[in-house]
Amino acid sequence: MAFGSSLPTPPIFEGENYHLCATKMRTYLRAQSLWVIVKNKSNPPILPENPIVAQMRSHNDEVAK
């Protein structure tokens, strides 16, 4: 049996409960290893085309620095 993985959808701010939505968004971005990019207002490093798993891990480590 094959199992697929699906990413959770990011929260969408609908005009109410801003603090709750902001917390959910921060948590979502941290889970995707993207919060540091937002916090530092920087551009993420670019992955090579068709990266291998080791390159993706290295990329995630670079993003986390």
C-alpha positions as CSV (number, residue, x, y, z in Angstrom):
1,M,0.0,0.0,0.0
2,A,1.4,3.4,-0.9
3,F,1.2,6.3,1.4
4,G,1.3,9.9,0.3
5,S,2.3,12.8,2.3
6,S,0.5,16.0,2.1
7,L,1.6,19.3,3.6
8,P,-0.8,21.1,5.9
9,T,-2.3,24.3,4.3
10,P,-1.0,27.5,5.7
11,P,-3.4,29.5,7.9
12,I,-5.4,32.3,6.2
13,F,-6.2,35.5,8.1
14,E,-9.9,36.2,7.7
15,G,-10.1,39.5,9.5
16,E,-10.6,38.2,13.1
17,N,-8.3,36.7,15.8
18,Y,-5.1,38.2,14.3
19,H,-2.9,37.0,17.2
20,L,-4.2,33.4,16.8
21,C,-3.6,33.5,13.1
22,A,-0.1,35.0,13.5
23,T,0.8,32.3,16.0
24,K,-0.4,29.6,13.6
25,M,1.5,31.1,10.7
26,R,4.7,31.4,12.7
27,T,4.3,27.7,13.8
28,Y,3.6,26.7,10.2
29,L,6.7,28.5,8.9
30,R,8.9,27.1,11.6
31,A,7.7,23.6,10.7
32,Q,8.7,24.2,7.1
33,S,12.1,25.7,8.1
34,L,11.1,29.1,6.7
35,W,10.7,31.2,9.8
36,V,14.3,32.4,9.9
37,I,13.9,33.8,6.4
38,V,10.9,35.8,7.4
39,K,12.4,36.9,10.6
40,N,15.6,38.1,9.0
41,K,13.8,39.5,5.9
42,S,16.2,37.7,3.6
43,N,15.9,35.6,0.5
44,P,16.2,31.8,0.9
45,P,19.3,30.2,-0.6
46,I,18.5,28.6,-4.0
47,L,18.6,24.8,-4.3
48,P,20.2,23.2,-7.3
49,E,17.9,21.8,-9.9
50,N,16.8,18.2,-9.0
51,P,18.5,18.2,-5.6
52,I,19.4,15.0,-3.8
53,V,18.5,14.3,-0.2
54,A,21.9,15.3,1.1
55,Q,21.7,18.6,-0.7
56,M,18.2,19.3,0.7
57,R,19.5,18.6,4.3
58,S,22.5,20.9,3.7
59,H,20.1,23.5,2.4
60,N,17.9,23.3,5.4
61,D,21.0,23.6,7.7
62,E,22.1,26.7,5.8
63,V,18.6,28.2,6.1
64,A,18.6,27.5,9.8
65,K,21.9,29.4,10.4
